[in-house]
Amino acid sequence: MNRKEEIYILIGLLLAFVAAVAGWLALPQVQQQFNGWLDNPLFLPFLGMGGLALLLAYVLLRDWIASTVRSLSPRYRLERRYLQAVETYLRRTPALLVISRQQETHTELDLLMAYSQLTLSPDPDQPDPPDLVQVSDQQPTRRFAMEGIKERATSRPRSLKQRGFETLAWLVVQGSVLALAIASVRGIMVAPTGEWQFTWASLLLALVSTLAWLGVAILLHRVILRRVATYLVQRGACSAPPATPGAEIWQYPCLLIRGDPGSGKTTLLRHIAVVCAQEILRSPGRQRLRDVYGWPSRPFPIYIPLRVLRDAVALQRPLLEQYAETLRDVALLGDVVRDLPTDFFQRKAQRGGCMILLDAFDELRDADARQRLGQLVAALPPGPDHRRNRIVVTSRIFGYEGQLRHRKFIHRLVDQLTPPQQQQFIRTRYRAFAQLGISASGEATLATWDPEVRSRRLIERLTEDGGIQKLVRNPFLLSLIISIHLKSPRELPRQRHTLYEKALQMLVEEWERLKDSEMDLEPTTQDADLELQQKLRLLYQLAWVMYERTLTAPDDGSHTVITSADAEEVLALALRDISPATAGRTGAALESFCRSEAKRWLRNLGQRGGVLQELGNVHGTSEVQLQFAHQTFQEYLASQAVRDGSPEMQRLRDTRIRERWNDDRWREVLLLYSATMPDATPIVRHLLAQGKQEADLLAGAVLAEQTQRLDPEARVEILNRLHHLFMSASAGSLPVQLEALNTLAEAGIDASTDLLKDAVRKAPHQDVRVRAIERLARMEHNHPARAPLPPDLQDLMLELLQTEHAPDLRLAAGFALARQDPRYAGDGLRPKLIHIPAGPFLMGSSKEDREAERFEQPQHQIELPDYWIAQHPVTNAQWQCFIDAGGYRTRRYWSRAGWRWLRCGWEPAGAYSTPQLIALVLLGSFFDPLVGLLLRRQPFSQPHPESWNGPNWNGANQPVTGISFYEAEAYCRWLQEATGHPFRLPTEAEWEKAARGPDGRRYPWGNAWADGLCNSSEARLNKPSPVGSYPQGTSVYVAHDMAGNVWQWCATRWKSTYPGRKPDLNDRLLDLIAWWANAFVVRGGAYWNNAQNVRASYRYNISPRLRYGYIGLRVASHSPLPGSES
């Protein structure tokens, strides 16, 4: 909706409203009633509040009103037809997702969703210009952490728009509240006869009304109005996280995105176009633009694949007009858009609010054509200032020479996928497969397979195999791996060479068929067609010739690049012995045919097959440089070339590989060659005879690739040498020791497991011991294991936890036991209690402590009787006992307020939004009953903590998190019933004394901060650690995890001041809000808090219904637990 339409609609609504009110007031009956209303002092304030409510409703619903009004115009019907074509055709984009030759090979929109999760980074080759042009409505992503009642302050200044709206809202709302207060006081003090009455009752009621008005005015001024204004302003800003496509595109009106082949550029633009079209059309079941890309408005999508404009670029006409004419001849969007006016897109762009998506700038092969295209792109209409068009251009890294560098375009690179992005990509694709009704191979029906289980298996496979990790950083290659996994009857092949073989077969054979409908290349003739194995043999020869360049070229990259002329020469020679069409041709005819076919196959393999890619022209010539799309494919193809050709050629190439064992460029070729040999013992013997560490490590890598096809004596010799490397302090540097350990672990045989256990106990370097634990548990560094350990490994980890004090070792052993910790079996639900003797202690912070907050002061002495408190926070394994015993279904464990919260049955999907927090503050203890009444939800049948399903949070020995105060209270009552011993939450004073001792320490271990003594932000774990991982950071009473890890609920209601300090107005207001919201104290800090916030005296407050993934509990008792160490 542009500014003119918005003004017209607003004026029309106002006129209609005024006309309706005037006509209504003209009725005699209404006039008499209206006069009576005017006599009521509350009428005008309520009228003002109603006007404000109408204004807010218009702000929230203006887009819907505008679209409804626009739908009446003929121009909109033409736009709607175009958008329906975009939604229909662009959501079915070619991709490598072949399930079978009989099934549909086009993906649907849900499959493209994964590409919206890419990230972009600044292009080092094309830095941003100093006069950077950006749209600065980007707002930071809001994170409500530790915001139970009040929002964390931010240093970002408010914009002029926000301040103006706040001022207007303040005047209207505060004026209405003041008018209500005056009217109520007047109604109390004035008698029905019109005389003032001054009785004690009337004066008291008037005073209460005035104080109520003052409290409401202060609350409105300091909390509610600012939050409402912030919410409305942020509603009109981009909410996408930084560096994502949504954030970058919205921030920069002219953006060029460069990336490698298969990085997802084209798919990203198609997804943007379809989602924008669906949002404007309000299609049912659509993906909301705000949720996917964070954009506040709905731009009009204009998607232009530049390859369809190759011939039109030479014309000096506006680019959008050329595209409208081209749509009449190209079936890109079907027949429904063939009658679009020539100036349709041009006029739309001039009005503004368009998203112009120009795909594949590099596909114009001629540099002069790309220069002319750059001029046409720069001439696109920018749109009016308040409705800027956004222009997004994509290109490969090679094939762009900076034509848009000086045309106010910002350049960004598509980043490789990180492991979390890879996992999300896999999950998104598998969910889409299930929604589309595509069943996995090996599954009888669609109903018998679970996409979450299937995706989890693939993620685990990728985590275990470092070789595949090199491939899956590219979205296209990751899609390829997903397709192979989906079609596999079991899982991905365990051998890398088998996986590479399947991938190349799919690339060479299937991709050509998929691209036939859109590529303008000449079709393959039947007499010159090649079988799959013949196509692969062409690639074998090309890869080997490129590798042989390393014999004479010292450049590390000499084997990765070849010119098109040299590549054609290699393929022409290979075709003499491969192509069946060469039969009967001799001399010049054979030479001409082979060169012609070589040129054609080179182009097909490069542009159709996706195996090769162009790097641009050689400087000063018309020669094109080529390379394999991924070096891993080149390494595999070169390894397979050894057995292609005559026996003499095979012996020569075998010798060549052995001679180059110490050349890093040939390492993977040797490994993949040995993996496909019937017996790799000769190569292993050759490596062991070298007598060097590098050769021993390479022999170990061969063992990992060829475990079953080696002589037993050679296998034992390799294991002994690797064991010597990581067990001898003088055998080599730490990287060599870690590489030897990893190589041994990848062998996956029983003997290697025994040697890893030996490394855990006796390795001289601590990092080697930690890595051995991680390899035995098959877990990532500082991440919980994914599966329970066998009993012998559990005993080994328990032995470490009993004897070792180093945090790194204890963390590794604790995370290894995350799925099954024997310490919590049987009577493990009974907490170990420690005795806190009676006596005084210092509570709070002194004035000399510069890090202390005002609500920690003053420091004062408190006398406490003796009590007992748990040595560790409650763990997930202990909480599981509460769930299994029906703790969430048993009324007697819950307080009255807690049972209301439980039966309310409502929790936000993510963090609490600003309106939800405002409602929580205003309604206080009435929130749960009211929400339960309005939603009419059924009570939770079997709930669990909020972070219960998070793999980094739900380890058996990790502290339970994501629980409300009500749940913590219910757990204590259940534990008391289950053990027959009184348990409760500790008071704030009890918790602080157990944390700092009687002498008032700043930290449990002393007054000085030290790294490595607790799980705070300085440890960079970013997750709860297994309880008891930091024994050197315990308090004087040997209480663990009193600093960091997780916040812990206390039984004390919040008050802003300690005895000895007079509360000011802010303190009283916050205490009033905390009292109304029933806030309780939390103590200890969490894994994401810094050293200041994990001090023993630091305190905070949380509403009892809030559940965050960093809040847990610790139990206490007034007596020792019979039969335990306490």
N, C-alpha and C positions, 0 to 999 in steps of 0.2 A: 504494500500500500504506500503510494507516494504522498508527499506533503499536501498536494492539492486535493487528492481524494480524501485524505484525512480531514482537512478543513471543511470540505463540502459535506461530508457525512456528519461531522459534529454540528455544523450549522443547521443541517436538515433535522437532526434529532432534537436540537434545542427548539427550533421553530415548531416542530410537531408537538413537543412537550408543552411549550407555552400555549399553543392553540388548544390543546386538549384541556389544560388547566383552566384557560379562560372560558372555554365553552362550558366546562363543568361548573365554574363559579357563577356563570350567568343564570343558572337555574335558581328560582326563588327559594326553593326548599334548602338548597345548599347554602345560599347567602345567609339565611337565618342561623343555620348550624355553624357556618364559618365565623360569624360574629361571636358565637359562644366559645369557639376554639381560641379566638384571639384574646378573650378574657383570661384564658388559662395561661399562667406564666411559663408553663413547661412546653407550650406549643412551638414557639419559635426556636428554642434550642434543639428540640427533636426534629424540626424541619431542617435546620442546618446540618444535623447529623445525617439525615436522610439524603440531602443533596450531596454530601461527601461520599456516602455509600454509592450513590449513582455514578459519581465521578470515578470512583475506584472500579466499579463494575465496567465502565466504559474502557478504562485503561486495560483491564484484563481481557475484555472481549472484543476489542476493536478490530483485530485481524479477522475474527469470525464474521463480524458485521460487514467489514469491507468485502470479504469474499462473497458473502450473500448478495450484497448490492451489485458487485461486478458480474455475477453470474447472469444478470438480466441483459447484458449487452451482447451484440453479435460478435464483437471482437474477442470477448472472453470465450465464446463457444469455439472459435478458431484456435485459440491458445489451448483450450482443453483437449481438442483433438490431437494437437501436436504432443502434449504432455502424455496422453494415453499411448501414443506411438512410442515415445521414449520409454515409458514404463514397460511396454510389451516387448520391445525388441532389444533394448540395451540390457535388460536383466538376463537375457539369454546370450551370454557372451562365450565365445570359444575358450576352452581351457582344457588342460590335460587331466580329465576326470573320466577316462573311458572305463566303463564297468563291463560292458560286453558290446559286441558289434551289433546286437539286436536292440540294445537300450539306447535311449536318448543320450547324446554326448554333449549337450549344452547344459551349463550350470544355471541354477536359479539364483535369485537375489540373496537368499540365505547363505549360499556358498561364497558370495562375494563379500559378505560382512567381515570376514577375517582380514581383508585388506585395509579396512578402515583403522586398524590398530597399528599401522606402520608408524615409524617416527622419522623425522627429518632433522638434519643438522646443517649448519652453514657450510657452504661450498668453499674449500680452501683455494681452489683455482679461480673462483669468481667471487671475491670478497664484496660485502655490502658497500654501496657508495656512501660517502659521508653525508649527503643530503637524503638520508633514508626517508622514504615515504611509507607511512604505516597508518592504519586506522587504530587509534589508541583507546578502544573501548574494551580491550582485553582486561578481564578481571581475574584475580588469582582464584584458584580452586579453593573453596571453603572447606576447612577441616575442623570439625567440632570435636576436639580432643580436650578432655577435662573441662567441658563447658556444660556442666549439669544445670547451672542456673544463669550464669552470665557469660557473655561472649568474650573470647580473648581479644585484647586490644591489638590493633594493627597500626603500623606506622604509615600506611598508604593514605595520602591526603584525599579528602572527598572532593569530587569534581564540582564545578559550578552548578551543573544540572542537579546534582544530588543535594547541594546546600540550598538551592532555590526551592526544590520540592519540599525539603524538610521545613523550611521557613513557612511556606504556604500551609502545609499540613499542621504545623505547630499552631499557627494563628487560628485556623478553623477549629481544630479539635479542642485546644485550650480555651478558646472563646466559648465553644459549646458547653464544655464542662463547667466553666465559670458561670455561664448563664443558668445551667441546671442547679448549681450550688446556690446562686442568688435566689432562684425561684423556690428552691426547697426551703431556704431560711425564711423567705417571705411567707410561704405557706404555713410554716410553723409559728411565726411570731404574729401574724395578722389573723384576727378572729373573723368568723363569717360576716360579722357586721361591718368589717372594714377598719376596726380599731386595733391598735397594737396592744399585745398582751405580754407582760413581763412577769411570768411565773417561773418558779424554779424548774419545773419540768420543761417549759418551752425554751428557757435559756440553756439547759443542759442538752436538749436535742439540737438546738442551733449550733452549740459548740461542737457536738459530735459531727454534725454535717459539715462544719467548716474544716475540722481536722481530717475528715474523710476526703473532702475536696483537695486539701493540701497534699495528702498522701498520694491520691490518684494523679494529681498534677505533676508531682515529682517523679512518680513512676513512669508516667507518659513521657516526660521530658528526658529522663535519663536512660530509659530502656526501650519502651515499646515503639515510640515514634521513630527513633533512629533506626531500629531494626526493620520496621516496615518500609521506611524510605530506602534503606540499603537493599532490601529484598526487591523492591520495585525497580531500582536502578540496575541491579545485577540481572534482573530478568531481561533487560534490554542489552546485555553484554554477552560476549562469548564466554562460555564456561569450560571450554576444552582445556585439558592439561597442556602445559608448554611443550613445544617440539612435536606435537601431533599434527597430522594434516589439517584437522579442523582449526587449531589455533593459528597455524602459519598462514593458511589461506585467508582466514578472516582478518588477520592482523595486517597483511600486506596485500593491497589491491592488485598488484602485478607480481606474479610469482612464477618462476621457472623451476621445475623439479627435474633433476637429472638422476639417473640411476643405471645400474647394470641391467643387462637383459634378464628378464624374469623377476625383477625386483618389485613388480606389482603396480607400475605406473598406469598402464592402460586400465587395468581392473579397478584401480582406485577412482579414476575419473568416471568410469561407467557407473560405479556404485554411487558416487556423488550425484550424478545426473538422475539416476532412478529414484534415489531417496528424496531429492528435491521435488521431482515430479509427483511422487506419491504424497508428499506433505501438502503440496498445493491442491492436489485433487482430493485430499483427505480420504485416500483409499483405505478400505477396512483392513485391519491387520498390518498396517504399515509400520515401518521402523521410524520412530520419531526423530526428526532431524536434530532436535535439541539433545536427545539421548546419545545419538551416534557421533555427531560432530560438534555439539555444543553451540550451535548457531542460534541467535535469538529470533531471526526472521527467516523467511522462506525465499531464497533467491530463485529466479527463473533460470532453469538450466538450458544452456546451448552447447551441446556436445558436438565437436567437429573432429573427426579423424582426418588428419591432414593428408593422409595418403590419397583420399578421394579428390583432393584439390591439386594434384601434381600438375595437371595440364592447365589449370585455371590460374595458377600463381603468376604466370607471365602477363595476365591481363591487369591493367591498372584500374581496377574497380574495387570498391569496398569488399573486404573479405566475407562479411556476412551476407552480402547480396550474392556473391559467387556461390556460397554454400547453399542458399535457398534455391538457386537454379540447378545446382548439382543434384539436390535431392529429387528432382524430377526425373533424372536419368539413372540414379543409383538406388537400388532397393535397400538402402540402409535402414530406413524407418518404415518400410512398407508403402502401400499405395495411398494411404489416407492423408499423407502430407504432400502429395505431388501437386496439389493445387494451391499451395501456400503462395501468397504474393511475394514478389522478388524482394520487396523492402520489409518483409515481416520481421526478420531478426534485427535488421538495422534500426527500425523504428522502436522495437522493444528495447534495444540497448541504449538508444538515446533517451528513453524515459528512465533508465537506471534500474537498479535492483536485479541485475542479471549475473549469473555465474557462467562465464564463457570458458569452456574447457577445450583446449587445443591439444590433441594427442599426437605424439610421435613427430616432433619437429625434425628429427634426424632422418626420417624416411625420404625426404627430398634429397636425392643423391648428389645433385649438382650444387656446388657452393654458391654459385650466383643465384640459383633459385632460392636457397635458404636466406640469402641476403635480401632478396625481394620480399620473401615471406616475412622477414623481420620488420620490414618497413610497413607491410600491411597490418601486422599485429600491433605495431606502435600506433597506427592510425585508428584503432578500434575506439569507439566512443567511451569515454571514462564514466559518463553518467553524471547527474547533478551531485553536488557536494553532500546532500543529506541522503542520497541513494546511490552510492558509488557502485559501479560494476566491479566485479572481481574477475580477473583474467588469470587463468592457470594454464601454463604450457609445460608439456613433458618432453623429455628427450633422453636418449642414451648419452652416456658420458662422452663417448667418441662419436662424432657426427654433429657436434655443436661447437662453433668457433667464436662464440661471444657476440652473436648478431643482436642480442637484446641487452647486452651489458650496459650500454649507455642510454637505454630507453626506460629508465626508472623501474627495471625489473630486478627483483630480489631473487638470488639463486640459492637453492637448497639441494642437498643430496639425500637420497633415500638410504637410511641406515640398514645395516644387516640386522636380521632378527636376533634378539637376545633370547636366552633360554626361557624366561617367562613368556615372552611373546610367542615363541615357538609352541609352548604348551597351550596357550590360549588359542592360537591358530588351529592347532589340531582339534581341540575340543569344539571350536566353532564349526569346523568343517564336518566333523562326525555328527554333531547335532543336526546340521543341515541335511546330511545323507538320510538320517532317520526321518526327518520331517518330510523329505521328498519321497519316502517309501523305497529307498534303495537299500537292499539287504546286502550284508557283507558276505563274501565268498566263504563257503564252508558252513553257513548257517541255513537251516532248512527254510525258515520263513523270517519275515521282518520282525515278528513278535519274539523270536528267540534270541535276539542279540540286543545288547545294551550299548548305546554309543559311548556312554561314560566309561564302561569297562574296556571297550575296545580302544578308546583314546588313551586311557591310562596305561594299557599294555604297550602301546606305541611309544608313549613318553618314557616309560621305563627302559625300553629297548634303546632309544636314542641316548638316554643318559649313560647307559653302560658302554656304548660304542663311540670312542673318540673319532674314528674314521668317518662315521656317518655325520657327526657333528659338523664337519667341514662343509657338508652339503646343505644341511637344513637351515643355514643362515640366510639362504635365498628363498623367497616365498614360492617361486616357480618350482625349484627343486624340492622344496618341502611338500608342495602339492603332488609332485611326482612320487615321493616316498609314501605319502598318504594313499595315493591310488594303488601303488603296489601292495601296501598293507591291506587295503580294503579287498583287493582281488585275491590275496593269498588265503588258502584254505586254513592255514594255522596262523603263523606270525611271519614277520620279516625273516628272510634267510639269515642264518647266523654268520655265514661267511660273507665277508665284504665283497669278494669278487663275484659271488652269485647275485648279490643285490645290484652291483654295478652293471652286470650283464643284463639283468631284467630292465633296469632303468634305461640303458642304451637301446635295448630292443624297442621299448615303448617310445622313446624319443624318435628313433629312426623310422620305425614302421607306422606307428599310430599317429604321430603328430602331423605327418604329411597329409593323411586322410582328413584330419580335423581342420587343417588350414586351407584345404582345397577351395572351400566355398568363399574365402575372403581374399586369398593371395592372388595377385594378377600374374603368376608365373605360368610358363607353358606347361601343359600336362605331360605326364610321362607316357611315351609311346610304348605299345605292348611289346614290340620286337626289341627295344632297348632297355626294357625293365630288368631289374636285378632282384634276386632273392635277398632275403634279410641277411643271410650269412655273407653274401657277396658285398652288400653295402657295408657291413662291418669290416670286411677285409680292406676295403678302400680306406676306412678310417685307421685300421691297423698300420697300414703303410705310411699314411700321413703322419701319425703320431710318432712312429719310430724314426722317420727321417728328421723330424724336428728335434728329437732327443739326440740324434747323432751329431747335431751341431755343437754340442757341448765338448766334443773331442778337440775342436779347433778354436772355439770361442770362449774366452774366460768369463764373459758376461753371464751373471746368474740367470738372466731372463732370456738368454739366446735361444733356448729350446721352446719358448712359449709363443713366439711370434713368427709368422711366415708371410711372405707377400703372396698375393693372389696368383701371380705368374708362376712362382715356384710351386705353389700348391697344385696348380693346374698341370704342371709338368709331372709331379709325383703321381697324380691320379691318372694321367694319360698313360704312363708306364704301367701302372697297376691294371688298368682296364684291358690291356693287351692279353693278359692271362685270365681275366675274370669275366668280362662281358661276353655273353653268348652271341651277341650281334656282331662280334669281330670275325666270326667264321666266314671265310670266303673273301675277306678283304685283305689286300696286301699293298705294300709300297705306300705311295702317297695317299691312296684312298684310306688305308688303315690309319695312317698318321693323322689325316684330317678328321676322320670319324672319332678317333680317341680324344683328340684335343677338343672337339665340339662337345662330346659327351662329358669330358672332364669339367669343362666350364659349366655345363648344365647341372651336373651332380654337385659341384661345389656350391653353386647358388642354392640348389634345393636343400642340401645339408645345412647350409648356413641360415637361410631365411625360413625354410619350412621345418627342418628337423630340430632346430634349436641346439645342435651340437656345437656349431661354430658361430662366431660372432665377428663382426667387422670392427676395426679400431680406427678407421679413417684412412686417409691417403698418406703415403710416404711423402715426406716434405719435398716439394718441388717436382713431384711426378704425379701421374694419374694412377699409380699402383696403389691397391688397397691392401692394408695390413689385416691379417686374420689371426685369430687365436681360438682355442677351444673354450666353450662357454664356462667350463670349470676344469681346473687343472687335474682334479681327481679323475675325470673321464680320460684325459690325455694319458695319465699314468697307467690306468688300467689298459687302455688300447695299446700302448707301447709294450706292456708286459705280454699281451696276447700275440703281438707280432713275432715273438721269438719262435713260436711253433707254426708260423705261416710261411710257406716257401719251401724250397728244396732242403734236403737234409744238411747239405753243406752250409746253406744260409742259416739254418737253425743252430748248428754248432758254433758258427761265427758269432751269432747274436748272444748265445748262452755265455760264451767266453767274455764277450763285451760287458755283459751285466756283472759277472763276477769281478772283472777288473775294476769296475767303477763302484765297488762297495763303499768306499770312503768318500764318495761324492754325494752330498746331501740331495742333489737334484735327482739322483738315481735311486734313492733309498726306497721310495714307495714302489717304483717299478720292480725292484728286486723282491720286495715283500709280496706283491701281488703275483709275480711270476712264480715264486716258491709256493704260494698258496694253491696254485692250479696244477702243480707238478704231482705225478703219482708218488714220488719219493723225494723229499727235499734234503735228505741226509747229505748228498755231495756238497750242496751249497753251505750247509751248517758246518761240515768238516773244514771247508775252505775258510770260513769266517773264524772258527776257533783256532785255526793254525796261525792266524795273524798275531795272536798274543797281545792284543790291545783292548782297552776298555770299550772303545767304540764298537769294535767287532763283536765283543761279547754281548753288548746290549743289542746289537742288530741280530745276533743269533737268537737271543731271547725273543725278539719280536717275531722272528720266523717261527719259533716254537708256538707263540700265541696264535699265529695264522694257521699252522700246520701241526696241531697237537697229535693227531692220530697217525700221521704218515712220516714219522721219524723213527730212526733206529733207537731202541731203548737206551743204549749206552750213550748216544749223543744227547738224548733227552736229560739223562742224569748229569752229564757234564755241564750242560747249560744251566741247570738248576743250581749246581754247586757254585758256578762262577757268579751267578746273580746273587746268591746268598752271601758270598764273600764280599761283593761290592757294597751291600747295604749294612752288613754286620761289622765291618772293619772300619774303625774311625779313620785309618790312614789310607783306605782303599781309594778314596776319591772325594770330590767336593759334595756338598749337600745336594745340588741338582742331579749329580750322577747317582747318588744313593737313592733319591726319590724315583728317578727314572728306572733304576734296576728293580725297585720294589713294585712299581706300577707294571712293568713288563712281566714280572713273576706273577702278579695277581691276574693279569689278562690271560695267562695260560689256562687257568680254570681247571687244574687237575688236583687230585688229593694231595700230592706231595707239596704243591705250592701252598695249600692251606696250612699244612704243618709248619712250613717255613715262615709264613706270615704270623702264626701264633708265636713263634720264637722271636720274631722281630718285635712284637708287642711287648714281650717281657724283657728282652735283652739288648735291643738296638741301642747303640751309644748316643744317637741323636734323638731328641724328643720329637722333632718334626717327623722323623721316620716312624716312630712308634704311633703317633697320631694318624699318619697316613695308613699304616698297617691296619689300625682299627677301622678306618673308613672303608678300606677295601674289603675287609672281612665282613662288615655289615652292609656293604654295597650302598653306601650313603654319600651324599655330598658333604663338603666341609661345613661343619657347624649347622647341619640340618638333621632332623630326626630320621632314623631309619624307616624304610617303607614296609618292612616285614619283620616278624619276630625272629630272633636268633635261635639257632639250635641250642640244646642244653649245654654242650661243652663250651660254646662261645659265651653264653650267659654267665657261666661260672668264671670264665676269664675276665669278663667285664666287672663282675662283683669283686674279684680279687684286686683289680686295679683301684676300684673305689674305696677299698678298705686300706690300701697301702700307700696310695699316691696322693699328693697334695697339690700338684701343679694344675692350675685351672684348665689348661689346654687338654691334658690327658683326661681329667675328670669330665670335661664337657664332651669329649669324643666318646668316652665310655658311657656316659649318661644318655647321649643321643642314640647310641647303638642299642640301648635297652628301652627305647621309647615305645616300642610296640608291645613289649611284654617284660615287665620288671618283676623278678621273683620277690623283691622286698615287699611288694604290695599284694602278695597272694595270701590266702587264708585270713589271718588276723591283721593283715596290712591296713585295714581300715582304722585300726586303733592308733591314734597319733602318739608320737613320742613326746612326752611333756618334760619341760625343764623347770626347776624350782627358782622362783624369784623371791629372795628373802625379804622380810618386812624391813621397813626403814625409810628414811627420807631420800629424795633425789631431786636434782635440779631439772625443772621443766621449762621449755621455752628457750629463747635466744636472748643474749645480752645485747646491750646497745653497741658494744665494740664489734659485734659481728656484722660486717658490712654486707654480707649476702642475705641477712635475715630480712624477712618481710614483716610488715607492721603487725600482722595478725599472729606472729610468733612471740611477740613481746608483751609484757616484760618477762625476764627470766625470774622464776619464783620457785620456792621449795615446797614440795608436797610429801606428805607422809602416807605411805600405803602399807596395808597388811601384806603378809606373804600370800602368794598365789602361784599357779602353774600356767605356763603358756606353751603352745606347740613349738617344737624345735624347727619345724618346716611349715610352709604354707600347705594347704590342702591340695593334693594332686588330682589329676584327672582319673587315675585308677581308684582313688578313694571316693571321688564323686560318682563314679560308675556304680558303686555299691548303693549309693543313695537313689540313683535312677532305677536300678534293678529291684530295689525294695519298694518301688511305687511311691517314692517321695513326692512326685509331682501330682499324685492322685489322692493323697491322704490329707484330709482337712486338718487333722489335729496337729500337724507339723507347722502350720502356717498361722501367722497373725491375721487379724481381721483385714487389715489393709493389704497384706500380702496375698490373701485369698481373693480379694477383689481384683488385684492386679493380675493374678493367674487366670481368673475367669473372664477378665476383659478380653484376653485372646488377641491383643493387637501389639505389634512391634513394627517400627519402620523397616523398610527393606534395606536401607543403608544407614548413614548417619542422620540424626535428627535435623530437619530443616529449620530455618528461622521461624516460620509460622508454627511449626510443631512445638518448638521450645517456648515460644510466647504463650501458646495455649497451655503448656505444662506449667508455666509460672503463674499464669492468671487463675487457672482452675485449681492448682494445688492438689489436695487430697481428693477433690471431686473429679479429677481427670479420668481415672479408671472407671468409676461407675458410669459417668456420662458417656464415655467412648463405648463401653460395653453395651449401654442402652441403645445408642444410636446405630452401632454396627450390627448389633444382635448376633455376634459371633458365638460359636460354640467354644467352651473352655478348652484349653490345651489338653489333648488326649495323652501325649507323652512328650513334653518339651525337653529341652536340654539347653545348656549354656550357649550363648550366641556364637562363640568361637569353637564349638564342639567339633565341627566338621573340617576345620582348617588344618591341613597336614603339618603345618609348622607350629600349631598350638595344642594339638590333641594327643601329644605323647603321654604314655602312662605315668611317667615320672616328672612331667612338667606341671607347674601349678595350674589349677583350673582357673579359667578366665571367662569373661563375658557373662558374669552373674550379677544380678541386682542384690540390693540389701535384703530384700524379702527372701530371696533364695538362700543367701548366706544364713539368715536367721532360721529358716526352715531346716537347713542342713544340721545346724547345731542341735535342734530339738530332736531330729531323727537320730543323730549320733548318740545323744543321751539315752534314747530309748533302746538303741541297738546294743550299747555297751553297758547300760545300767549305771553310768557315771555321769554326773552333771557337767555339761559342756555349754559354753556360751561364746559370744564374741568378746574380745577384750575391750575394755574402755580405752579411751585415748591416752590417759595417763599410764595405764598398765602397758600399753604397747610401747610408749616412749621410754619408759624405764627399762623394759626388756631390751630395747634397741641401743640405748646409750649408757646404761649403768647408772650408779649413784652419783658419779662425778660429773655428769653433764657433758659427755663427749659430743663433738660435732658429727662424727661418723661412728658406726659401731666399733670399729677397730682403733679409733683414736681421733685426734683433732686435725690431722693433716690428710689431705686427699692423696691417694696412691692408685695408680692404674692397676688393673688385674685383680681387684679385690671384690668387685661386684659387677652385676649385669646392668650397666647404665648405657647411655648413648655413646660414651667413650669406648665401650667394648665392641660396638658396631655389630652386635648379633642381630638386632632388629626383630627379636622374637624372645619369648620366655625361655630361660635355660632350665634344664633339669634341677630340681631342688637340691641344695647342698653342693653345688658345683664350685663354690668359692669358700672353702673351709678357713682360709686365712683372713676372710673378711667378716668373721662372726663377731658377735658382741662379747662382752665380758662374761655373760651367762651362757655362751656357746649357742646362741640363737642364730640360725642361718637366714639368709635372704631378707635381712631387715633394711637393707639399702638396695634399691633397684629391683629388677626382675618384674614384680607386679605390685600395684597398689593393693592395699588390704583394708577391708571394711572394719570400722570400729563401732562400738555400741553407743557412742556419744553423739548427741545432737550438736549441730554446728553453732558456735558463737564466735564472733569476730574478735573478741578481746579476752585476754586473761585477767584474773584479779590483779588490781594494781594500776590498770590503765583505764581512764575514763573514756567511754566510747563517744565518738563525734557523730555528726549527722550521717555521714556515709556508713559508718559502722551500724548505726541503728537501722538505716534503710536496708542494708544487706542482711542484717539479722532478721528484719521483718520478712523479707523475701524468703530467706532460708527457713524461717519458722512456718511460713505459709506453704512452702514446697516440701516441708518435712525433711530437709537435707541432713545427711549424716557425714561424719568425718571419715576420710580415707588417709592412710599413712603409708610411707615407705618409698614412694616413687616407683617408676616402671622402667622397662628396658629402653624406652625412648627418651627418658628424662636425663638431663645433664647432672653434673656433680652438685650443683646448687640445689636442685630439687630432690636429691636423694639423701639430704642431710637428715639426721634423726629428729630434728625439731620442725622440719617442714611439714605443713598440714594443708589439706584442701577439703572441699565439700562437694558432694554429689547428691542429686536427687535419688531417692531409694529405688525408683523404678528403672533407672538408666542402667544399661548393660554395655560395657565397653570391653574390648579384647585385651585390656591391660589391668583389669580389676579382679582380684581374687579375695581370699580370706585366710585367716589363721585363727584357730580355736584357742580358748583359754578355759581354765577351771579354777575353783577355789580349793581344790584338794588333789592330791596325787592319784594317778590311775592305778588301782590295785593290779598286781601281777606284771607290771611293766617296770622298765628301768627307772621311771620317775618315782 
